[in-house]
């Protein structure tokens, strides 16, 4: 048996969590492409809100471009 984490092994319980994102395209690529969620709903052009589902869990993604990003740490030599 392997301990590898794959989308098929990730299971969600009943949640409906709101998540603010600064880049909807990248967020959808991660949650759908990597975690294996499915898009149940989207609104806007470009998309500003989306509902994603996996098992009985939901994520409500909302675009918020004003979120401050953490500073990039300086490169080390």
SULKA-V703589 format. One record per run of one state. SS is the DSSP state (a for helix, b for strand, c for the rest). FROM is the first residue (numbers start at 1). LEN is the number of residues. If there is no record, write none. Layout:
[[SS:FROM:LEN] [SS:FROM:LEN]]
This chain:
[[c:1:6] [a:7:3] [c:10:6] [b:16:6] [c:22:2] [a:24:11] [c:35:3] [b:38:6] [c:44:5] [b:49:6] [c:55:2] [b:57:7] [c:64:14]]
